[in-house]
Amino acid sequence: MSFAGAAARAVRVAAALLGWRPEDFWAATPADLRLALGLDDGGDAAPADAAMMARLMEAFPDER
């Protein structure tokens, strides 16, 4: 995936789940986004399990 594609996907996630406006997204760092989404707990996070992956895949299906 290109940077533009990854950024567009990240903007959609931030808008849908966090209510961020584009200016909020672009003012944030990748670490800010991870923390806001609950994906960063200081580095001790367990890897995603099958249930978490299934939820993420349902919420954010690949575009084809």
CHARMM-style PDB file with segment names, atoms N, HN, CA, C and O in Angstrom:
ATOM      1  N   MET     1       0.856  -1.179   0.000  1.00  0.00      PROA
ATOM      2  CA  MET     1       0.000   0.000   0.000  1.00  0.00      PROA
ATOM      3  C   MET     1       0.899   1.238   0.000  1.00  0.00      PROA
ATOM      4  O   MET     1       1.915   1.282   0.694  1.00  0.00      PROA
ATOM      5  N   SER     2       0.519   2.209  -0.765  1.00  0.00      PROA
ATOM      6  HN  SER     2      -0.306   2.173  -1.328  1.00  0.00      PROA
ATOM      7  CA  SER     2       1.277   3.462  -0.837  1.00  0.00      PROA
ATOM      8  C   SER     2       1.055   4.287   0.435  1.00  0.00      PROA
ATOM      9  O   SER     2       0.141   4.019   1.214  1.00  0.00      PROA
ATOM     10  N   PHE     3       1.909   5.291   0.624  1.00  0.00      PROA
ATOM     11  HN  PHE     3       2.651   5.508  -0.009  1.00  0.00      PROA
ATOM     12  CA  PHE     3       1.721   6.187   1.755  1.00  0.00      PROA
ATOM     13  C   PHE     3       0.361   6.870   1.674  1.00  0.00      PROA
ATOM     14  O   PHE     3      -0.340   6.990   2.678  1.00  0.00      PROA
ATOM     15  N   ALA     4      -0.009   7.317   0.480  1.00  0.00      PROA
ATOM     16  HN  ALA     4       0.560   7.220  -0.337  1.00  0.00      PROA
ATOM     17  CA  ALA     4      -1.296   7.995   0.306  1.00  0.00      PROA
ATOM     18  C   ALA     4      -2.455   7.078   0.669  1.00  0.00      PROA
ATOM     19  O   ALA     4      -3.413   7.511   1.309  1.00  0.00      PROA
ATOM     20  N   GLY     5      -2.374   5.815   0.265  1.00  0.00      PROA
ATOM     21  HN  GLY     5      -1.596   5.463  -0.255  1.00  0.00      PROA
ATOM     22  CA  GLY     5      -3.424   4.857   0.597  1.00  0.00      PROA
ATOM     23  C   GLY     5      -3.499   4.591   2.086  1.00  0.00      PROA
ATOM     24  O   GLY     5      -4.585   4.528   2.663  1.00  0.00      PROA
ATOM     25  N   ALA     6      -2.336   4.436   2.708  1.00  0.00      PROA
ATOM     26  HN  ALA     6      -1.454   4.488   2.239  1.00  0.00      PROA
ATOM     27  CA  ALA     6      -2.302   4.198   4.157  1.00  0.00      PROA
ATOM     28  C   ALA     6      -2.818   5.415   4.919  1.00  0.00      PROA
ATOM     29  O   ALA     6      -3.547   5.276   5.901  1.00  0.00      PROA
ATOM     30  N   ALA     7      -2.436   6.613   4.462  1.00  0.00      PROA
ATOM     31  HN  ALA     7      -1.843   6.726   3.665  1.00  0.00      PROA
ATOM     32  CA  ALA     7      -2.904   7.830   5.121  1.00  0.00      PROA
ATOM     33  C   ALA     7      -4.412   7.983   4.977  1.00  0.00      PROA
ATOM     34  O   ALA     7      -5.091   8.360   5.932  1.00  0.00      PROA
ATOM     35  N   ALA     8      -4.939   7.695   3.796  1.00  0.00      PROA
ATOM     36  HN  ALA     8      -4.388   7.389   3.020  1.00  0.00      PROA
ATOM     37  CA  ALA     8      -6.386   7.797   3.585  1.00  0.00      PROA
ATOM     38  C   ALA     8      -7.130   6.833   4.490  1.00  0.00      PROA
ATOM     39  O   ALA     8      -8.158   7.191   5.064  1.00  0.00      PROA
ATOM     40  N   ARG     9      -6.627   5.620   4.624  1.00  0.00      PROA
ATOM     41  HN  ARG     9      -5.792   5.328   4.157  1.00  0.00      PROA
ATOM     42  CA  ARG     9      -7.262   4.641   5.507  1.00  0.00      PROA
ATOM     43  C   ARG     9      -7.196   5.114   6.956  1.00  0.00      PROA
ATOM     44  O   ARG     9      -8.180   5.003   7.688  1.00  0.00      PROA
ATOM     45  N   ALA    10      -6.050   5.639   7.376  1.00  0.00      PROA
ATOM     46  HN  ALA    10      -5.251   5.728   6.781  1.00  0.00      PROA
ATOM     47  CA  ALA    10      -5.894   6.119   8.745  1.00  0.00      PROA
ATOM     48  C   ALA    10      -6.822   7.301   9.026  1.00  0.00      PROA
ATOM     49  O   ALA    10      -7.387   7.399  10.115  1.00  0.00      PROA
ATOM     50  N   VAL    11      -6.984   8.200   8.050  1.00  0.00      PROA
ATOM     51  HN  VAL    11      -6.526   8.120   7.165  1.00  0.00      PROA
ATOM     52  CA  VAL    11      -7.904   9.333   8.210  1.00  0.00      PROA
ATOM     53  C   VAL    11      -9.324   8.822   8.410  1.00  0.00      PROA
ATOM     54  O   VAL    11     -10.044   9.314   9.279  1.00  0.00      PROA
ATOM     55  N   ARG    12      -9.734   7.833   7.608  1.00  0.00      PROA
ATOM     56  HN  ARG    12      -9.149   7.433   6.902  1.00  0.00      PROA
ATOM     57  CA  ARG    12     -11.093   7.286   7.749  1.00  0.00      PROA
ATOM     58  C   ARG    12     -11.292   6.666   9.126  1.00  0.00      PROA
ATOM     59  O   ARG    12     -12.342   6.852   9.741  1.00  0.00      PROA
ATOM     60  N   VAL    13     -10.303   5.936   9.615  1.00  0.00      PROA
ATOM     61  HN  VAL    13      -9.450   5.785   9.115  1.00  0.00      PROA
ATOM     62  CA  VAL    13     -10.401   5.313  10.941  1.00  0.00      PROA
ATOM     63  C   VAL    13     -10.508   6.388  12.016  1.00  0.00      PROA
ATOM     64  O   VAL    13     -11.369   6.307  12.892  1.00  0.00      PROA
ATOM     65  N   ALA    14      -9.640   7.391  11.954  1.00  0.00      PROA
ATOM     66  HN  ALA    14      -8.940   7.457  11.242  1.00  0.00      PROA
ATOM     67  CA  ALA    14      -9.655   8.460  12.957  1.00  0.00      PROA
ATOM     68  C   ALA    14     -10.980   9.218  12.939  1.00  0.00      PROA
ATOM     69  O   ALA    14     -11.502   9.584  13.992  1.00  0.00      PROA
ATOM     70  N   ALA    15     -11.522   9.453  11.753  1.00  0.00      PROA
ATOM     71  HN  ALA    15     -11.098   9.156  10.897  1.00  0.00      PROA
ATOM     72  CA  ALA    15     -12.793  10.168  11.656  1.00  0.00      PROA
ATOM     73  C   ALA    15     -13.941   9.319  12.185  1.00  0.00      PROA
ATOM     74  O   ALA    15     -14.772   9.801  12.955  1.00  0.00      PROA
ATOM     75  N   ALA    16     -13.985   8.054  11.773  1.00  0.00      PROA
ATOM     76  HN  ALA    16     -13.310   7.662  11.148  1.00  0.00      PROA
ATOM     77  CA  ALA    16     -15.107   7.191  12.145  1.00  0.00      PROA
ATOM     78  C   ALA    16     -15.093   6.823  13.621  1.00  0.00      PROA
ATOM     79  O   ALA    16     -16.136   6.851  14.275  1.00  0.00      PROA
ATOM     80  N   LEU    17     -13.940   6.482  14.148  1.00  0.00      PROA
ATOM     81  HN  LEU    17     -13.093   6.459  13.618  1.00  0.00      PROA
ATOM     82  CA  LEU    17     -13.882   5.980  15.521  1.00  0.00      PROA
ATOM     83  C   LEU    17     -13.633   7.061  16.555  1.00  0.00      PROA
ATOM     84  O   LEU    17     -14.065   6.934  17.701  1.00  0.00      PROA
ATOM     85  N   LEU    18     -12.941   8.124  16.165  1.00  0.00      PROA
ATOM     86  HN  LEU    18     -12.590   8.227  15.234  1.00  0.00      PROA
ATOM     87  CA  LEU    18     -12.558   9.147  17.131  1.00  0.00      PROA
ATOM     88  C   LEU    18     -13.262  10.486  16.912  1.00  0.00      PROA
ATOM     89  O   LEU    18     -13.218  11.367  17.770  1.00  0.00      PROA
ATOM     90  N   GLY    19     -13.906  10.628  15.760  1.00  0.00      PROA
ATOM     91  HN  GLY    19     -13.941   9.912  15.062  1.00  0.00      PROA
ATOM     92  CA  GLY    19     -14.549  11.896  15.454  1.00  0.00      PROA
ATOM     93  C   GLY    19     -13.564  13.002  15.104  1.00  0.00      PROA
ATOM     94  O   GLY    19     -13.899  14.185  15.168  1.00  0.00      PROA
ATOM     95  N   TRP    20     -12.341  12.609  14.732  1.00  0.00      PROA
ATOM     96  HN  TRP    20     -12.069  11.648  14.681  1.00  0.00      PROA
ATOM     97  CA  TRP    20     -11.327  13.600  14.384  1.00  0.00      PROA
ATOM     98  C   TRP    20     -11.653  14.235  13.040  1.00  0.00      PROA
ATOM     99  O   TRP    20     -12.101  13.561  12.111  1.00  0.00      PROA
ATOM    100  N   ARG    21     -11.419  15.543  12.949  1.00  0.00      PROA
ATOM    101  HN  ARG    21     -11.056  16.090  13.703  1.00  0.00      PROA
ATOM    102  CA  ARG    21     -11.479  16.255  11.685  1.00  0.00      PROA
ATOM    103  C   ARG    21     -10.119  16.096  11.001  1.00  0.00      PROA
ATOM    104  O   ARG    21      -9.148  15.736  11.666  1.00  0.00      PROA
ATOM    105  N   PRO    22     -10.021  16.352   9.704  1.00  0.00      PROA
ATOM    106  CA  PRO    22      -8.728  16.203   9.027  1.00  0.00      PROA
ATOM    107  C   PRO    22      -7.596  16.972   9.716  1.00  0.00      PROA
ATOM    108  O   PRO    22      -6.480  16.464   9.832  1.00  0.00      PROA
ATOM    109  N   GLU    23      -7.881  18.186  10.167  1.00  0.00      PROA
ATOM    110  HN  GLU    23      -8.787  18.599  10.073  1.00  0.00      PROA
ATOM    111  CA  GLU    23      -6.824  18.961  10.827  1.00  0.00      PROA
ATOM    112  C   GLU    23      -6.368  18.320  12.137  1.00  0.00      PROA
ATOM    113  O   GLU    23      -5.203  18.445  12.513  1.00  0.00      PROA
ATOM    114  N   ASP    24      -7.284  17.629  12.842  1.00  0.00      PROA
ATOM    115  HN  ASP    24      -8.231  17.527  12.537  1.00  0.00      PROA
ATOM    116  CA  ASP    24      -6.900  16.897  14.054  1.00  0.00      PROA
ATOM    117  C   ASP    24      -5.945  15.757  13.695  1.00  0.00      PROA
ATOM    118  O   ASP    24      -4.925  15.540  14.350  1.00  0.00      PROA
ATOM    119  N   PHE    25      -6.315  15.035  12.630  1.00  0.00      PROA
ATOM    120  HN  PHE    25      -7.143  15.211  12.098  1.00  0.00      PROA
ATOM    121  CA  PHE    25      -5.491  13.905  12.201  1.00  0.00      PROA
ATOM    122  C   PHE    25      -4.088  14.364  11.817  1.00  0.00      PROA
ATOM    123  O   PHE    25      -3.098  13.796  12.277  1.00  0.00      PROA
ATOM    124  N   TRP    26      -4.005  15.390  10.975  1.00  0.00      PROA
ATOM    125  HN  TRP    26      -4.809  15.852  10.601  1.00  0.00      PROA
ATOM    126  CA  TRP    26      -2.698  15.821  10.477  1.00  0.00      PROA
ATOM    127  C   TRP    26      -1.859  16.487  11.549  1.00  0.00      PROA
ATOM    128  O   TRP    26      -0.640  16.571  11.399  1.00  0.00      PROA
ATOM    129  N   ALA    27      -2.467  16.964  12.624  1.00  0.00      PROA
ATOM    130  HN  ALA    27      -3.458  16.895  12.746  1.00  0.00      PROA
ATOM    131  CA  ALA    27      -1.710  17.551  13.735  1.00  0.00      PROA
ATOM    132  C   ALA    27      -1.189  16.473  14.697  1.00  0.00      PROA
ATOM    133  O   ALA    27      -0.317  16.743  15.523  1.00  0.00      PROA
ATOM    134  N   ALA    28      -1.721  15.274  14.586  1.00  0.00      PROA
ATOM    135  HN  ALA    28      -2.430  15.055  13.915  1.00  0.00      PROA
ATOM    136  CA  ALA    28      -1.332  14.187  15.488  1.00  0.00      PROA
ATOM    137  C   ALA    28      -0.138  13.416  14.938  1.00  0.00      PROA
ATOM    138  O   ALA    28       0.119  13.410  13.734  1.00  0.00      PROA
ATOM    139  N   THR    29       0.580  12.771  15.839  1.00  0.00      PROA
ATOM    140  HN  THR    29       0.372  12.776  16.817  1.00  0.00      PROA
ATOM    141  CA  THR    29       1.667  11.880  15.429  1.00  0.00      PROA
ATOM    142  C   THR    29       1.106  10.466  15.305  1.00  0.00      PROA
ATOM    143  O   THR    29       0.019  10.190  15.813  1.00  0.00      PROA
ATOM    144  N   PRO    30       1.825   9.571  14.642  1.00  0.00      PROA
ATOM    145  CA  PRO    30       1.380   8.172  14.618  1.00  0.00      PROA
ATOM    146  C   PRO    30       1.194   7.609  16.034  1.00  0.00      PROA
ATOM    147  O   PRO    30       0.272   6.831  16.278  1.00  0.00      PROA
ATOM    148  N   ALA    31       2.064   8.001  16.955  1.00  0.00      PROA
ATOM    149  HN  ALA    31       2.813   8.634  16.756  1.00  0.00      PROA
ATOM    150  CA  ALA    31       1.927   7.538  18.341  1.00  0.00      PROA
ATOM    151  C   ALA    31       0.630   8.059  18.966  1.00  0.00      PROA
ATOM    152  O   ALA    31      -0.032   7.337  19.711  1.00  0.00      PROA
ATOM    153  N   ASP    32       0.264   9.315  18.663  1.00  0.00      PROA
ATOM    154  HN  ASP    32       0.801   9.901  18.057  1.00  0.00      PROA
ATOM    155  CA  ASP    32      -0.999   9.877  19.159  1.00  0.00      PROA
ATOM    156  C   ASP    32      -2.180   9.041  18.673  1.00  0.00      PROA
ATOM    157  O   ASP    32      -3.086   8.724  19.444  1.00  0.00      PROA
ATOM    158  N   LEU    33      -2.163   8.691  17.395  1.00  0.00      PROA
ATOM    159  HN  LEU    33      -1.428   8.949  16.769  1.00  0.00      PROA
ATOM    160  CA  LEU    33      -3.261   7.912  16.820  1.00  0.00      PROA
ATOM    161  C   LEU    33      -3.345   6.540  17.462  1.00  0.00      PROA
ATOM    162  O   LEU    33      -4.431   6.085  17.822  1.00  0.00      PROA
ATOM    163  N   ARG    34      -2.204   5.877  17.607  1.00  0.00      PROA
ATOM    164  HN  ARG    34      -1.322   6.246  17.314  1.00  0.00      PROA
ATOM    165  CA  ARG    34      -2.199   4.550  18.246  1.00  0.00      PROA
ATOM    166  C   ARG    34      -2.754   4.638  19.670  1.00  0.00      PROA
ATOM    167  O   ARG    34      -3.568   3.806  20.069  1.00  0.00      PROA
ATOM    168  N   LEU    35      -2.323   5.627  20.424  1.00  0.00      PROA
ATOM    169  HN  LEU    35      -1.661   6.303  20.099  1.00  0.00      PROA
ATOM    170  CA  LEU    35      -2.786   5.783  21.801  1.00  0.00      PROA
ATOM    171  C   LEU    35      -4.284   6.073  21.835  1.00  0.00      PROA
ATOM    172  O   LEU    35      -5.007   5.488  22.642  1.00  0.00      PROA
ATOM    173  N   ALA    36      -4.758   6.970  20.967  1.00  0.00      PROA
ATOM    174  HN  ALA    36      -4.170   7.445  20.312  1.00  0.00      PROA
ATOM    175  CA  ALA    36      -6.179   7.329  20.932  1.00  0.00      PROA
ATOM    176  C   ALA    36      -7.053   6.140  20.563  1.00  0.00      PROA
ATOM    177  O   ALA    36      -8.187   6.033  21.030  1.00  0.00      PROA
ATOM    178  N   LEU    37      -6.533   5.244  19.726  1.00  0.00      PROA
ATOM    179  HN  LEU    37      -5.611   5.331  19.346  1.00  0.00      PROA
ATOM    180  CA  LEU    37      -7.287   4.058  19.320  1.00  0.00      PROA
ATOM    181  C   LEU    37      -7.141   2.903  20.312  1.00  0.00      PROA
ATOM    182  O   LEU    37      -7.745   1.845  20.137  1.00  0.00      PROA
ATOM    183  N   GLY    38      -6.340   3.115  21.348  1.00  0.00      PROA
ATOM    184  HN  GLY    38      -5.849   3.974  21.490  1.00  0.00      PROA
ATOM    185  CA  GLY    38      -6.146   2.057  22.342  1.00  0.00      PROA
ATOM    186  C   GLY    38      -5.228   0.954  21.852  1.00  0.00      PROA
ATOM    187  O   GLY    38      -5.281  -0.170  22.350  1.00  0.00      PROA
ATOM    188  N   LEU    39      -4.386   1.272  20.877  1.00  0.00      PROA
ATOM    189  HN  LEU    39      -4.343   2.185  20.473  1.00  0.00      PROA
ATOM    190  CA  LEU    39      -3.488   0.268  20.312  1.00  0.00      PROA
ATOM    191  C   LEU    39      -2.110   0.311  20.948  1.00  0.00      PROA
ATOM    192  O   LEU    39      -1.257  -0.512  20.616  1.00  0.00      PROA
ATOM    193  N   ASP    40      -1.872   1.247  21.852  1.00  0.00      PROA
ATOM    194  HN  ASP    40      -2.565   1.916  22.122  1.00  0.00      PROA
ATOM    195  CA  ASP    40      -0.556   1.389  22.471  1.00  0.00      PROA
ATOM    196  C   ASP    40      -0.730   1.452  23.977  1.00  0.00      PROA
ATOM    197  O   ASP    40      -1.361   2.365  24.508  1.00  0.00      PROA
ATOM    198  N   ASP    41      -0.162   0.470  24.653  1.00  0.00      PROA
ATOM    199  HN  ASP    41       0.351  -0.272  24.221  1.00  0.00      PROA
ATOM    200  CA  ASP    41      -0.257   0.474  26.114  1.00  0.00      PROA
ATOM    201  C   ASP    41       1.123   0.586  26.743  1.00  0.00      PROA
ATOM    202  O   ASP    41       1.363   0.043  27.821  1.00  0.00      PROA
ATOM    203  N   GLY    42       2.013   1.274  26.088  1.00  0.00      PROA
ATOM    204  HN  GLY    42       1.818   1.715  25.212  1.00  0.00      PROA
ATOM    205  CA  GLY    42       3.345   1.454  26.625  1.00  0.00      PROA
ATOM    206  C   GLY    42       4.340   0.430  26.129  1.00  0.00      PROA
ATOM    207  O   GLY    42       5.466   0.381  26.625  1.00  0.00      PROA
ATOM    208  N   GLY    43       3.962  -0.385  25.174  1.00  0.00      PROA
ATOM    209  HN  GLY    43       3.048  -0.346  24.771  1.00  0.00      PROA
ATOM    210  CA  GLY    43       4.902  -1.327  24.606  1.00  0.00      PROA
ATOM    211  C   GLY    43       4.761  -2.759  25.091  1.00  0.00      PROA
ATOM    212  O   GLY    43       5.433  -3.644  24.560  1.00  0.00      PROA
ATOM    213  N   ASP    44       3.921  -3.022  26.070  1.00  0.00      PROA
ATOM    214  HN  ASP    44       3.375  -2.303  26.502  1.00  0.00      PROA
ATOM    215  CA  ASP    44       3.772  -4.378  26.588  1.00  0.00      PROA
ATOM    216  C   ASP    44       2.584  -5.106  25.988  1.00  0.00      PROA
ATOM    217  O   ASP    44       2.223  -6.186  26.457  1.00  0.00      PROA
ATOM    218  N   ALA    45       1.981  -4.550  24.982  1.00  0.00      PROA
ATOM    219  HN  ALA    45       2.274  -3.673  24.600  1.00  0.00      PROA
ATOM    220  CA  ALA    45       0.750  -5.126  24.442  1.00  0.00      PROA
ATOM    221  C   ALA    45       0.982  -6.530  23.905  1.00  0.00      PROA
ATOM    222  O   ALA    45       1.984  -6.812  23.247  1.00  0.00      PROA
ATOM    223  N   ALA    46       0.037  -7.390  24.201  1.00  0.00      PROA
ATOM    224  HN  ALA    46      -0.777  -7.161  24.735  1.00  0.00      PROA
ATOM    225  CA  ALA    46       0.084  -8.742  23.654  1.00  0.00      PROA
ATOM    226  C   ALA    46      -0.267  -8.669  22.173  1.00  0.00      PROA
ATOM    227  O   ALA    46      -0.993  -7.771  21.746  1.00  0.00      PROA
ATOM    228  N   PRO    47       0.240  -9.600  21.404  1.00  0.00      PROA
ATOM    229  CA  PRO    47      -0.130  -9.595  19.983  1.00  0.00      PROA
ATOM    230  C   PRO    47      -1.632  -9.788  19.811  1.00  0.00      PROA
ATOM    231  O   PRO    47      -2.305 -10.339  20.682  1.00  0.00      PROA
ATOM    232  N   ALA    48      -2.133  -9.336  18.699  1.00  0.00      PROA
ATOM    233  HN  ALA    48      -1.586  -8.889  17.992  1.00  0.00      PROA
ATOM    234  CA  ALA    48      -3.557  -9.496  18.411  1.00  0.00      PROA
ATOM    235  C   ALA    48      -3.898 -10.983  18.347  1.00  0.00      PROA
ATOM    236  O   ALA    48      -3.178 -11.774  17.737  1.00  0.00      PROA
ATOM    237  N   ASP    49      -5.001 -11.345  18.981  1.00  0.00      PROA
ATOM    238  HN  ASP    49      -5.586 -10.703  19.476  1.00  0.00      PROA
ATOM    239  CA  ASP    49      -5.453 -12.734  18.903  1.00  0.00      PROA
ATOM    240  C   ASP    49      -6.467 -12.867  17.764  1.00  0.00      PROA
ATOM    241  O   ASP    49      -6.812 -11.880  17.115  1.00  0.00      PROA
ATOM    242  N   ALA    50      -6.930 -14.066  17.533  1.00  0.00      PROA
ATOM    243  HN  ALA    50      -6.649 -14.868  18.060  1.00  0.00      PROA
ATOM    244  CA  ALA    50      -7.834 -14.325  16.408  1.00  0.00      PROA
ATOM    245  C   ALA    50      -9.128 -13.516  16.527  1.00  0.00      PROA
ATOM    246  O   ALA    50      -9.641 -13.026  15.521  1.00  0.00      PROA
ATOM    247  N   ALA    51      -9.653 -13.373  17.728  1.00  0.00      PROA
ATOM    248  HN  ALA    51      -9.236 -13.771  18.545  1.00  0.00      PROA
ATOM    249  CA  ALA    51     -10.903 -12.629  17.913  1.00  0.00      PROA
ATOM    250  C   ALA    51     -10.703 -11.150  17.566  1.00  0.00      PROA
ATOM    251  O   ALA    51     -11.551 -10.543  16.912  1.00  0.00      PROA
ATOM    252  N   MET    52      -9.589 -10.580  18.004  1.00  0.00      PROA
ATOM    253  HN  MET    52      -8.900 -11.073  18.536  1.00  0.00      PROA
ATOM    254  CA  MET    52      -9.315  -9.176  17.698  1.00  0.00      PROA
ATOM    255  C   MET    52      -9.129  -8.998  16.193  1.00  0.00      PROA
ATOM    256  O   MET    52      -9.654  -8.047  15.615  1.00  0.00      PROA
ATOM    257  N   MET    53      -8.400  -9.886  15.566  1.00  0.00      PROA
ATOM    258  HN  MET    53      -7.974 -10.659  16.036  1.00  0.00      PROA
ATOM    259  CA  MET    53      -8.192  -9.791  14.128  1.00  0.00      PROA
ATOM    260  C   MET    53      -9.520  -9.896  13.370  1.00  0.00      PROA
ATOM    261  O   MET    53      -9.728  -9.181  12.390  1.00  0.00      PROA
ATOM    262  N   ALA    54     -10.409 -10.770  13.811  1.00  0.00      PROA
ATOM    263  HN  ALA    54     -10.240 -11.351  14.607  1.00  0.00      PROA
ATOM    264  CA  ALA    54     -11.711 -10.916  13.165  1.00  0.00      PROA
ATOM    265  C   ALA    54     -12.516  -9.625  13.284  1.00  0.00      PROA
ATOM    266  O   ALA    54     -13.149  -9.196  12.319  1.00  0.00      PROA
ATOM    267  N   ARG    55     -12.492  -8.997  14.476  1.00  0.00      PROA
ATOM    268  HN  ARG    55     -11.977  -9.345  15.260  1.00  0.00      PROA
ATOM    269  CA  ARG    55     -13.206  -7.726  14.666  1.00  0.00      PROA
ATOM    270  C   ARG    55     -12.626  -6.635  13.772  1.00  0.00      PROA
ATOM    271  O   ARG    55     -13.374  -5.878  13.153  1.00  0.00      PROA
ATOM    272  N   LEU    56     -11.309  -6.551  13.702  1.00  0.00      PROA
ATOM    273  HN  LEU    56     -10.701  -7.166  14.205  1.00  0.00      PROA
ATOM    274  CA  LEU    56     -10.676  -5.537  12.867  1.00  0.00      PROA
ATOM    275  C   LEU    56     -10.968  -5.769  11.385  1.00  0.00      PROA
ATOM    276  O   LEU    56     -11.228  -4.822  10.642  1.00  0.00      PROA
ATOM    277  N   MET    57     -10.925  -7.027  10.963  1.00  0.00      PROA
ATOM    278  HN  MET    57     -10.713  -7.796  11.566  1.00  0.00      PROA
ATOM    279  CA  MET    57     -11.188  -7.333   9.557  1.00  0.00      PROA
ATOM    280  C   MET    57     -12.630  -7.017   9.183  1.00  0.00      PROA
ATOM    281  O   MET    57     -12.906  -6.599   8.058  1.00  0.00      PROA
ATOM    282  N   GLU    58     -13.542  -7.215  10.117  1.00  0.00      PROA
ATOM    283  HN  GLU    58     -13.318  -7.555  11.031  1.00  0.00      PROA
ATOM    284  CA  GLU    58     -14.939  -6.880   9.844  1.00  0.00      PROA
ATOM    285  C   GLU    58     -15.131  -5.367   9.795  1.00  0.00      PROA
ATOM    286  O   GLU    58     -15.841  -4.853   8.931  1.00  0.00      PROA
ATOM    287  N   ALA    59     -14.490  -4.653  10.734  1.00  0.00      PROA
ATOM    288  HN  ALA    59     -13.913  -5.071  11.436  1.00  0.00      PROA
ATOM    289  CA  ALA    59     -14.638  -3.200  10.802  1.00  0.00      PROA
ATOM    290  C   ALA    59     -13.935  -2.499   9.639  1.00  0.00      PROA
ATOM    291  O   ALA    59     -14.394  -1.455   9.176  1.00  0.00      PROA
ATOM    292  N   PHE    60     -12.827  -3.066   9.167  1.00  0.00      PROA
ATOM    293  HN  PHE    60     -12.454  -3.915   9.542  1.00  0.00      PROA
ATOM    294  CA  PHE    60     -12.014  -2.408   8.142  1.00  0.00      PROA
ATOM    295  C   PHE    60     -11.665  -3.404   7.039  1.00  0.00      PROA
ATOM    296  O   PHE    60     -10.512  -3.820   6.919  1.00  0.00      PROA
ATOM    297  N   PRO    61     -12.654  -3.787   6.236  1.00  0.00      PROA
ATOM    298  CA  PRO    61     -12.388  -4.773   5.171  1.00  0.00      PROA
ATOM    299  C   PRO    61     -11.437  -4.193   4.116  1.00  0.00      PROA
ATOM    300  O   PRO    61     -11.403  -2.987   3.875  1.00  0.00      PROA
ATOM    301  N   ASP    62     -10.683  -5.079   3.509  1.00  0.00      PROA
ATOM    302  HN  ASP    62     -10.710  -6.059   3.705  1.00  0.00      PROA
ATOM    303  CA  ASP    62      -9.810  -4.666   2.407  1.00  0.00      PROA
ATOM    304  C   ASP    62     -10.662  -4.154   1.261  1.00  0.00      PROA
ATOM    305  O   ASP    62     -11.718  -4.708   0.955  1.00  0.00      PROA
ATOM    306  N   GLU    63     -10.190  -3.094   0.633  1.00  0.00      PROA
ATOM    307  HN  GLU    63      -9.332  -2.644   0.881  1.00  0.00      PROA
ATOM    308  CA  GLU    63     -10.888  -2.565  -0.544  1.00  0.00      PROA
ATOM    309  C   GLU    63     -10.388  -3.316  -1.760  1.00  0.00      PROA
ATOM    310  O   GLU    63      -9.180  -3.463  -1.949  1.00  0.00      PROA
ATOM    311  N   ARG    64     -11.284  -3.780  -2.567  1.00  0.00      PROA
ATOM    312  HN  ARG    64     -12.265  -3.660  -2.413  1.00  0.00      PROA
ATOM    313  CA  ARG    64     -10.884  -4.533  -3.772  1.00  0.00      PROA
ATOM    314  C   ARG    64     -11.545  -3.930  -4.970  1.00  0.00      PROA
ATOM    315  OT1 ARG    64     -11.349  -4.405  -6.088  1.00  0.00      PROA
TER     316      ARG     64
END
